[in-house]
């Protein structure tokens, strides 16, 4: 048994320099510090807040409810006070208070070493003056409890209710450019609807008017908009399109929320305003014509918008959760767009607003230093579902482009047929009125119209020929894209052996410099030299294999283009073997076993480069999937072929990470990728490889589809079918 002779009680002490943790170190920049003080004023029911820069001071004046001496002692000087827990709504408009941690007043320390606060409470008769000298905290051995703040109390005189802060010994310079930036930042920090609560000025200029006007113009000008509400019942989206329903909202659609590895984040509202551009911003593009007309009398710079104002902004109870928005691509939109520039929407093409509240989304909240958000399960779920909403808009945009393309081609045809009919009708009318016109005149006009008709028919045929050529070029582009994918993959894979080779050469040169060749060279050094040589040989073989594969594909594409995709006899097994051998070093690296088709003699007649590109894209897809499957020790890729009266069928499968069930129906569409901003990049369908496969197979009246099972660890299986009316069996 232990006997305690004495017991003492101790308390935590905070060293004076710990004030920096709450002030200078906790608050990212001066703009955020000033906004913390603005938030305090708004929560005190201020209708006006004036920020003035004069005589090397920052003066902040508000007409809020002010504070009594007791308020100052019990709240202002109590860090992390629980008053925020007791009072969550403002006394005036009943809205959620903006301050929440009870440490906003330490923003004074971020801005300057000294401050004087003068405050008169609503209905009060005394003005209270508090002197702050933050330098006292820097003295050696000082704790928080050792620092005193002088307080004066005087009759209010002509003072009016509210609080004035005079900050001096400033820590930063405030030239005109920074004050202008402050106006912009403060304007962005408050959502449009909350400008009605409070008017903020900086040196007499009202803050937020430009921001409010900008947001108004965005909503008026954006050709496409998507609005979404997220609730426990799912995600409801509706889209507005200026070319449909006069830009009014189309009927909404509800879908299950996809929260990935996160959880349901709570109710929230989302709006994305989408500004696509025409190819190379050509003025003839439909959308560019729209912008030209819409922006004729509007002071809205579309190019500047993309550079400066675009992005998805997160607002929490009307306050911008800085820095999530603007140039902070927190949803990874540009990474997705880089993979598919014409299909995925990038940050610079969108102005988005995400509205959350402390009440509905308590776990989506700032980190302690206020400059980022806590990575909670709810925050992760929110990011995931926002990408889901973005994909709805992207799918709609792809449909619009496809419809526009059809309408354009149909329009050419309709106009051509109409013109042709009009010419022929004119000839009939003239012949029917020969007597009135006179035979000579009628004959002359008829010949002119016949010449016009023949000329039109030649033009029509030329157009159809050119359209066919465009389709052939598009086909060649798919093949060149395959070469690009393979080259990109090759560059990634040879980077490591190339780097190793450079390192080996450096070490070899160093060894040569340090070796005395007049003396007997130690056996260990000779063995080390041979290891270097073997390493170089291995790396050279890896790089050679890849370059040989790319060179072959390049040559085959060139041949295919020159022969306009002429069909030849193709032994499917030989061609698959050639493709798989081109990646033999990768196969060894990830220990992938290849299960070849049982029918090694099946030969068909088709363009071999088409099948080579298809195999290369599918195999690259499998390699990426298998490489990510760390738990699988028996990685396999198998190919099986079959011929019947309907044509050629290829069964291609791997046992990698798998395909998401919700992605199975659209992974073959043009320019559809998975989400690179989350963990879903562990699945198939990340690049344009599958869409290229689909496009090439469609040339053969064929199809490609993913078949079950789906999901993590289920592997991927694709069934490819080539119609017998386009592919013939040779042997």
C-alpha positions, 0 to 999 in steps of 0.5 A: 500500500502506498502512503501519500504524505502530502498533496498539492494542486497545480495549474496550467500557465501560459507563457506570454509569448503564447499570445502569438499562437492565438494572434499572429500565428493563428490568423493567416493574413491581415485581411482575415484579421480585419474581417474577424473584427468586422464579424465581432461588430456585425454580431453586436448588431452594427449596421455600419462599420468604417475602416479608416487608415490615417496617421499610421493607424487603423481605425475601426468604428461601428454603431453596434450595441457596444460593451459595458465595463462588466462585458469587457471584464467577463467576455472581452478578456475571457478567451474562448468564452462560452458566451458564443455557446449561449448566444448563437443568434444575433439580438437584432436580425436573429441570424447565426452569429459569425464569431464562434471561437471567442478569440477574434479580439486577438486579431488586434495583435496580428495587426499592431502592437498597440490598440485602444478600444473605446466603447459605449453600450446601448442605453449606457451612460459611460464610455469605457476605454481599454488600452492594449499593449501586446508587447508586454507578453514578450517579456521573459518569464511573463505569463498571461496572468501577469499582464494587466490592461488599464481600463478607464471609465468616463461620462459618455458626453457626446459619444454614441453607442458602438465601439471604436478600435485604434490600432497603432505600431502596425506590423504591416504597411498599408499602401493604396494597393493593399487598401484596394485589395482589402476592399475586394477581399472584404466584398468576397468574404460576405455572401450577397444576401448578407450585404443587407445586414451591414454596410462596410466602408474602407476610407469612405468607399462602400465595400461589396457593391462591385461584388454584388454587381458581379454576382448579379451579372454572373447569374444573368450572363452564364449560358448554363446553370445548375442548382442543387439541394442536398438532403437526407433524401438525396440530391435534387438538381435542376438545370437552366439553359439559355437556349431552352425554356428561355433560360428558365429552370428545367424540371428537377431530378433527384438521385442518391447522394454519393459521399465516397469515403465520407458521410452525408454532410447535412442539408445545403444549397449549391449553384454552379454557373458555367461559362464554356467557350467555343473552340479557340474562342472562334466568333462563329461558335454559337456560345461566342455569338451569345457572349458577344450579344449578351456582353455588348452593353455589359461591363463584364470581362469574360477573360478577366473572370476566368483569371480572377473571379472564377472558382467554387466558393464555400460560404458558411452562414453567409461568410466565405470559408476562405481560402476555399474559392477563387484560385484555390482549386479545392475540388480538383477541377483543373486536374479533371479538366487536364485529363479531358479538356473538352469534356470535363469542366475546369475551375476557370469556367465556373462560378460556384456557390456552396452554402452551408450553416453551423446548424445543418452542417456542424462538422463542416467548420474551419480549422483552428487557424481559420485558413482551411477547413477541418478534413472531417468525414462530412467535409470529405462527403461534401467534396464528393457530392459536389463532384457528383453534381458537377458530373451532372452538368458535364453530362448535360453539356456533352448532350448539348454538344452532340445535339448541336453537332447533329443540328448543324449537319442536319441544317446543312442537309435541309438547306441544301435539299430546300435549295435544290427543290426551289431550283427544280420548281423554278424550272418547272414554273418557267417551262409552264409559262413559256408562252408568256415569257417567250421561248427564247427567254424561257430557254435562256433562264432554264439553262441558267437554272439548270447550270445552277442546279448542276453546280449546286449538286457538285457542291453538295457532293463536294460537301459530302466528300469533305464530311466523309474526309472529316470523319476519316480524320476524326478516326485517325485522331483516335489512333494518334490519341492512342499513340499519345497515351502510350507515349505519355505512359512510356515517358512516365515509366522510363523516367525512373530507369533513366534517372537510375542510369544517370545516377549510375553513370555519375557513380561510375565516373566518381569511381573511375576518378578515385581509382588508381589504375597503377595498383591492383583493383580490389575485387569488390570494386570490380564487382561493383563496376559489373553491377553498374554495367548490368544496371545500365543494360537493364535500364537500357533494355527497359527504355528500348522496349518502350521506344520500340513499341511506340515507334512500331505503333507510330509506323502502323498509324502512318501506314493506316493513314496513308492507306486510308484504313485499308483492311488486312489479314490479322492474326489476333493472337500475334497482334495481342502478343506484340502489344503485351510484349511491348510492356514486358518490363511493366509486366515483370515489375508488377508480376502480371501473368498474361493468359493468352487466348486458347484459339491462337490461329483465329485470323480476321480481315480488318485494319490491324492498327484499329485492333492494336490501338484497342488492345493497347488502351485496354492493357494500359487500363489494366496495368494501372488498375493492377498496379494499384491493387496492393493486396493482390499477389496473383495479378492476371490479364486474360484475352479470349476470342470467339468467332460465330455468324454474328462476327468477332467477340473478344473477352478482355478481363483483369483481376485489378481494382475494379469498376464503380457500378455507377460509372459502368454506363458512361465510361465509354462516352467521349471525354468521360473520366473518373474523379481525380479529386478523390480516391476514385482514381483507383478505378478504371476509366480515368483517361480517354482510352476507353472512349477511343476503344468505343469509337474505333469499335463503332466503325465495325458496327460493333460494341464494347461493354463492361460486364459484372461483377462491379466494385472494389476488388472485383476486377474489370471485364470487357466484352468487345464485338465486331460485326461480321458485315465489317470484319470477315474471318480468314482462318 
